[in-house]
């Protein structure tokens, strides 16, 4: 389809179609404009966000990060009171439990951004 033909379908001037194509190529086209063009071509726009990793993996990684931060804060306070966790094994078990607790309510994982 020529730009003149598309312009007629969109009911715009031919130079505007060229601008539309340029803005699309430069990733500057708006969804509204893209939807109008799709409609004129008998198409529809499908807009989707596709995760790069599985959701479970993303949630578990975030829970581990949040749990680590919480553990550091608690350990700091406990050290100041001379009550630090004595073994790595105990610390790891506490962190695993915290991760599982955080995963029960995943919305909490983004409280601290």
Phi, psi and omega in degrees: 000136180280165177294327178294318179294317179294322179300318178298317180295323180276350183060047177225170178285150181303320178299331178292328177293320177298317177298320178299314179297321179292319180292326176294317180295330181267011182059035181244007182285143178274158177297322180300314180294318179297320178294321177297315180295318179298316179299318180296335180263005181072032182237178173225152178270133174244118184248122184216147171254121183252118179297144178282336179229161175300147182303316180303318180294318179297314181296317182295319179296318180293318179298321179296318178297310181297316179299318179300318179296316180296318180297318180299317181296316180294316180297323178298312180298317181294322178297319179298330180263011181055044180229031185296155176294126189281327184238151177297323181299315179296316179300314181298320179295318178297319180293319177301316179297316179297318178300313180297321177297317179297323181290343178290332178226078188301336180300331179293343184293341183248015180300321184259011178053000000 
